[in-house]
Amino acid sequence: MTIKLIAIDIDGTLLNEKSALNPATIQAVQAARDAGIKVVFCTGRPLTGVQDYLNELGLAGDDQYVITFNGALAQTINGRVLVRHTLNYDQYRKLESLSETLNTHFHVETEAHIYTANKNISPYTIGEAYLVKMPIRYRAVDEMPVDITLSKAMFIDDPDIISAAVAKLPDNIQHEFYFVRSEPYFLEAMNNAASKGNAITGLAKDLGLTMDEVMALGDQGNDLSMIKAAGWGVAMGNAIDEVKAAAQAITLTNKEDGVAAAINKYALK
């Protein structure tokens, strides 16, 4: 098995419990890069939310790649978009109405802003804005521009409320959108063609690689599709049970340099 592309989730995987890069992780990623292996962030965040980490790792240019918004966008680190699977205004109205039925807070994200129609803005929305470095815009539903292009929608609330919402999703809605629970307090809705698995499969094909040459590392439900798609799926030690069950291997936790351990063992050997 020769690994030529490593797809890495960010939160709970690449980053430690303090949302920082451990020295061992930096060293392993840079060693993989220097060996000619493509290291691709696969994240629910936008590009703005990962740029500092890319800079710290020395990943840059139009020949390095990042998958953002859980697979809605695949782009070069310079920002050139290769794949775009987005939502339109009518889909926004449908999902926003659903959030009222499910009694959850709700916001949507473009490549530059977070929009919410909730006057009492959720603290989870504020936390997301801080995390991904995007400003929040309050807009009533009828104030949203009809030509808006959205990367993803997010139902955001306390974990027990989100669990109840997941159980109540109508069948027709589940077939129209790709839903993934990226965190206990996030339920994300995207274009049906969007997923980390689809995005990394398409990118590998564009680069002339087979999926047997791809290793993927992740910990949450939004990582499950790429863990299954990759020839070598690696679950973090802190991963949910579904990810561990789908993976070919389990590494250490994100607190214990699990990404570095996996890169050194399976990619750099």
TIDOTOR-325078 format. One line per field, with one value per residue (C-alpha): z, y, x; residue in three letters. Coordinates in steps of 0.25 Angstrom, whole numbers, plus 5000, padded with zeros to 4 digits. Each point is the difference from the previous one (the first is absolute). Last residue first. Layout:
N
w: c(Z,...)
v: c(Y,...)
u: c(X,...)
resn: c(ALA,...)
# end
This chain:
269
w: c(5029,4994,4996,5010,5013,4999,4995,5010,5012,4996,4998,5014,5007,5014,5002,4986,5005,4996,4987,4996,4987,4988,5004,4999,5014,5006,4992,5005,5015,5001,4998,5012,4996,4987,4988,4989,4986,4990,4986,5002,4997,5014,5008,4990,5003,5015,5002,5002,5010,5009,5002,4988,4992,4985,4993,4984,4991,5000,4995,4987,4996,4987,5007,4995,5004,5014,5001,4996,5010,5011,4996,5000,5014,5006,4996,4991,4988,5009,5002,5014,5014,5013,5013,5011,5015,5001,4990,4985,4999,4985,4991,4985,4994,4992,5005,5015,4997,4993,5012,5011,5010,5014,5006,4996,5007,5013,4999,4997,5012,5009,4995,5003,4987,4986,4987,4989,4986,4990,4988,4997,4987,5001,4988,5007,5010,5014,5006,5000,5010,5009,4999,5011,4995,5007,4997,4996,5007,5000,5015,5004,4991,5005,5014,4997,4993,5012,5009,4992,4995,5007,4987,4993,4985,4999,4989,5001,4991,4990,4992,5003,5013,5005,5014,5009,5014,5003,5002,4990,4993,5000,4995,4989,4995,4999,4993,4989,4999,4998,4989,4993,5001,4994,5006,4996,4994,4994,4995,4996,5006,4999,5014,5001,5009,4988,5000,5003,5005,5005,5006,5015,4998,4996,4992,4999,4989,4997,4986,4999,5012,5015,5011,5009,5012,5008,4988,4997,5015,4999,4987,5007,5003,4988,4991,5005,5011,4999,4997,4991,5001,4989,5001,4987,5001,4994,5011,5004,5002,5009,5008,5002,5005,5009,5006,5002,5007,5009,5004,5004,4992,5007,5003,5015,5000,4989,4985,4989,5004,5010,4991,4987,4991,4993,4985,4998,4985,4994,5010,4994,5005)
v: c(5016,5013,4998,4989,5001,5015,5005,4992,5004,5015,5000,4994,5010,4996,5011,4997,4985,4989,4992,4990,4992,4995,5010,4998,4995,5011,5010,4994,5000,5015,5004,5003,4989,5006,4992,4996,4997,4994,4998,5012,5001,4994,5010,5011,4997,4999,5013,5008,4990,5003,4996,5001,4995,4996,4993,5000,4992,4988,5011,5001,5012,5008,5013,5003,4986,5003,5013,4993,4990,5010,5008,4988,4995,5014,5001,5009,4995,5001,5015,5002,4999,5001,4995,5007,4999,4986,5003,4997,4994,4998,5002,5000,5006,4996,4985,5004,5011,4990,4991,5011,5003,4997,4991,5010,5011,4992,4998,5015,5004,4990,5006,5014,5008,5003,4996,5003,5003,4999,5006,5010,5008,5012,5004,5002,5010,4998,5011,4991,4991,5011,5003,5000,5000,4992,5003,4988,4996,4985,4998,5014,4998,4986,5005,5011,4990,4991,5011,5001,5013,5005,5007,4987,5003,4996,5002,4996,5007,4998,4987,5000,4994,4997,5001,4993,4999,4988,4999,4988,5007,5013,4993,4994,5014,5004,4987,5003,5015,4996,4990,5011,5009,4990,4990,4997,4989,5006,4993,5005,5014,5008,5006,5000,4987,4994,4996,4990,5006,4993,4989,5002,5016,4999,4991,5005,4998,5003,5002,5014,5005,4998,4990,5005,4993,5013,5007,4988,5001,5015,4998,4990,5008,5010,4988,4996,4990,4987,4994,4991,5006,4994,4995,4996,4991,5004,4996,5014,5001,4987,5006,5013,4992,4992,5012,5008,4989,4998,5014,5000,5008,5008,4999,4999,4985,4998,5003,4990,4991,5006,5012,4999,4988,4994,4995,4994,4998,4992,4988,4987,4987)
u: c(5026,4997,4986,4995,5008,5005,4987,4992,5008,5000,4985,4999,5008,4995,4990,4994,4998,5009,4998,4989,5001,4992,4989,4985,4998,5008,4992,4987,5006,5003,5014,5009,5011,4999,4995,5009,4994,5010,4995,4991,4985,4996,5008,4996,4985,5001,5007,4987,4997,5012,5014,5008,5013,5000,5011,5000,5008,4990,4990,5007,5008,5001,4999,4986,4996,5005,4992,4987,5002,5003,4988,4990,5005,5000,4986,4992,4992,4987,5002,5002,4993,5009,4995,5009,4999,5006,5010,5001,4986,4998,4988,5001,4987,4988,4999,5000,4990,4990,5002,4996,5011,4994,5011,5011,4992,4999,5015,5002,4992,5008,5013,4997,4997,5005,4993,5010,4999,5011,5007,4990,4998,4991,4992,4987,5006,4996,4992,4987,5006,5005,5014,5011,5014,5011,5014,5009,5013,4997,5001,4995,4987,4998,5000,4990,4991,5001,4997,4987,4995,4987,4995,5001,5000,5015,5010,5015,5009,5012,4999,4985,4995,4986,4994,4990,4995,4991,4985,4999,4988,5008,5012,4992,4996,5014,5003,4989,5004,5015,4996,4992,5012,5011,5009,5014,5009,5012,5012,5014,4999,5013,5003,5015,4999,4994,4985,4990,4987,4987,5008,4998,5000,5015,5009,5014,5011,5014,5005,4995,5008,5002,5003,5011,4994,4998,4994,4990,4996,4998,4991,4991,4988,5001,4999,4987,4998,4993,5014,5008,5014,5009,5014,5006,5012,5012,5010,5001,4985,5001,5011,4993,4987,5009,5007,4988,4993,5012,5000,4985,4991,4989,4985,5003,4996,5010,4998,5002,4988,4990,4998,5008,4997,5012,5000,5014,5004,5011,5000,5007,4994)
resn: c(LYS,LEU,ALA,TYR,LYS,ASN,ILE,ALA,ALA,ALA,VAL,GLY,ASP,GLU,LYS,ASN,THR,LEU,THR,ILE,ALA,GLN,ALA,ALA,ALA,LYS,VAL,GLU,ASP,ILE,ALA,ASN,GLY,MET,ALA,VAL,GLY,TRP,GLY,ALA,ALA,LYS,ILE,MET,SER,LEU,ASP,ASN,GLY,GLN,ASP,GLY,LEU,ALA,MET,VAL,GLU,ASP,MET,THR,LEU,GLY,LEU,ASP,LYS,ALA,LEU,GLY,THR,ILE,ALA,ASN,GLY,LYS,SER,ALA,ALA,ASN,ASN,MET,ALA,GLU,LEU,PHE,TYR,PRO,GLU,SER,ARG,VAL,PHE,TYR,PHE,GLU,HIS,GLN,ILE,ASN,ASP,PRO,LEU,LYS,ALA,VAL,ALA,ALA,SER,ILE,ILE,ASP,PRO,ASP,ASP,ILE,PHE,MET,ALA,LYS,SER,LEU,THR,ILE,ASP,VAL,PRO,MET,GLU,ASP,VAL,ALA,ARG,TYR,ARG,ILE,PRO,MET,LYS,VAL,LEU,TYR,ALA,GLU,GLY,ILE,THR,TYR,PRO,SER,ILE,ASN,LYS,ASN,ALA,THR,TYR,ILE,HIS,ALA,GLU,THR,GLU,VAL,HIS,PHE,HIS,THR,ASN,LEU,THR,GLU,SER,LEU,SER,GLU,LEU,LYS,ARG,TYR,GLN,ASP,TYR,ASN,LEU,THR,HIS,ARG,VAL,LEU,VAL,ARG,GLY,ASN,ILE,THR,GLN,ALA,LEU,ALA,GLY,ASN,PHE,THR,ILE,VAL,TYR,GLN,ASP,ASP,GLY,ALA,LEU,GLY,LEU,GLU,ASN,LEU,TYR,ASP,GLN,VAL,GLY,THR,LEU,PRO,ARG,GLY,THR,CYS,PHE,VAL,VAL,LYS,ILE,GLY,ALA,ASP,ARG,ALA,ALA,GLN,VAL,ALA,GLN,ILE,THR,ALA,PRO,ASN,LEU,ALA,SER,LYS,GLU,ASN,LEU,LEU,THR,GLY,ASP,ILE,ASP,ILE,ALA,ILE,LEU,LYS,ILE,THR,MET)
# end
